[in-house]
Amino acid sequence: MGIIVPGERILELVKNDPTFKEIQDDVRRHRLKKNAASADSAFSPPTADANPNHLEDFKRLVGAAVKKREPED
Protein backbone atom coordinates (compact mmCIF):
# COMPACT_ATOMS: atom_id res chain seq x y z
CA MET A 1 0.00 0.00 0.00
CA GLY A 2 1.14 3.52 -0.61
CA ILE A 3 0.14 7.03 0.28
CA ILE A 4 -1.44 9.13 -2.44
CA VAL A 5 -0.99 12.90 -2.38
CA PRO A 6 -3.12 15.04 -4.70
CA GLY A 7 -1.14 16.87 -7.38
CA GLU A 8 -2.68 20.21 -6.40
CA ARG A 9 -1.27 19.85 -2.90
CA ILE A 10 2.23 19.12 -4.23
CA LEU A 11 2.10 22.13 -6.55
CA GLU A 12 0.88 24.32 -3.70
CA LEU A 13 3.79 23.26 -1.50
CA VAL A 14 6.35 23.72 -4.27
CA LYS A 15 5.03 27.13 -5.32
CA ASN A 16 5.12 28.43 -1.76
CA ASP A 17 8.66 27.16 -1.13
CA PRO A 18 11.13 30.12 -1.11
CA THR A 19 13.90 27.95 -2.57
CA PHE A 20 11.72 27.06 -5.54
CA LYS A 21 10.92 30.75 -6.09
CA GLU A 22 14.65 31.60 -6.12
CA ILE A 23 15.37 28.89 -8.65
CA GLN A 24 12.46 30.02 -10.79
CA ASP A 25 13.70 33.63 -10.70
CA ASP A 26 17.22 32.50 -11.65
CA VAL A 27 15.84 30.56 -14.62
CA ARG A 28 13.81 33.57 -15.76
CA ARG A 29 16.84 35.87 -15.50
CA HIS A 30 18.97 33.39 -17.45
CA ARG A 31 16.33 33.14 -20.20
CA LEU A 32 16.04 36.93 -20.41
CA LYS A 33 19.82 37.29 -20.74
CA LYS A 34 19.93 34.54 -23.36
CA ASN A 35 17.09 36.10 -25.37
CA ALA A 36 18.65 39.57 -25.14
CA ALA A 37 22.00 38.22 -26.34
CA SER A 38 20.43 36.41 -29.28
CA ALA A 39 18.40 39.51 -30.20
CA ASP A 40 21.55 41.64 -30.14
CA SER A 41 23.40 39.23 -32.40
CA ALA A 42 20.44 39.03 -34.80
CA PHE A 43 20.63 42.76 -35.46
CA SER A 44 24.38 43.18 -35.49
CA PRO A 45 25.87 45.13 -38.40
CA PRO A 46 27.57 43.15 -41.15
CA THR A 47 31.20 42.28 -40.66
CA ALA A 48 34.01 43.62 -42.80
CA ASP A 49 34.21 40.37 -44.77
CA ALA A 50 30.53 40.50 -45.77
CA ASN A 51 29.71 40.28 -49.46
CA PRO A 52 29.50 43.85 -50.81
CA ASN A 53 27.53 42.58 -53.84
CA HIS A 54 24.89 40.76 -51.81
CA LEU A 55 21.94 42.65 -53.32
CA GLU A 56 23.07 41.97 -56.88
CA ASP A 57 23.74 38.32 -56.06
CA PHE A 58 20.33 37.99 -54.43
CA LYS A 59 18.53 39.53 -57.41
CA ARG A 60 20.42 37.27 -59.82
CA LEU A 61 19.53 34.14 -57.84
CA VAL A 62 15.87 35.15 -57.51
CA GLY A 63 15.72 35.86 -61.23
CA ALA A 64 17.15 32.43 -61.98
CA ALA A 65 14.69 30.78 -59.59
CA VAL A 66 11.59 32.34 -61.13
CA LYS A 67 12.71 31.89 -64.71
CA LYS A 68 10.34 29.58 -66.61
CA ARG A 69 11.97 26.46 -67.90
CA GLU A 70 11.26 24.80 -71.19
CA PRO A 71 9.19 21.64 -70.71
CA GLU A 72 11.20 18.50 -71.25
CA ASP A 73 9.77 15.85 -73.53
N, C-alpha and C positions, 0 to 999 in steps of 0.2 A: 504494500500500500504506500501511497505517496501523498504529499500535501499539494494541493492545487491552489495557486495564488492567481487571482484575476489579473489580466494584463493591464487594466486601467490602474490598479493599485501599484503595480511595478513602475509604470510610467510616472505616476504621481510622486513616488518616492525618488525616482531618478531626477525628475525635473526640479524637485525642491532641494536636491543635494547641491551645496555650494561648490564642491569639487567638479561636479558635472557642468555647472554653469561656467566655471573658469575654463574648462576644456572646450566647451562650446564657443566661448568668446575667442579663445586662441585660434580655433579652426576658422571662425569667421574672419578674424584679422588676417590670417594666412591667405585665405581665398581672396580677400580684397586686395592684398599686396600682389598676389599672383595675377589677378585680373588687371590691375593697374599697370603692371610691368608688361603684360602682353598687349595691352591697349597702346602703351607708349611705343613698343617696338612695331606695332602695325602701322603707325603713322610717322615713322621715322623718315627723314629725308633720304633720297637715294645716295648711295655711296659713290666715291670718286670713280670706281671701276664700272659703274652702271652703263648700259648701252645708250649712247647719245642719240642713236637712230631708232629708238624703240617705237616711236609713233609710226615712222615709215615702215618698219618691219611688221608692225601689227596690221597696218592697212594692207600691206602686200599679202600677208597670210590670210586675212579675212577675205580679200578679193579672190584668192585662190580657192578658198573653202566654198564660197557661194557660186563660183563659176559653174555653169551647166556643162555637164559632160555629154559627149556624144554616146548615144545608146550602142552597146556592143551587141553584135548579132550572135 
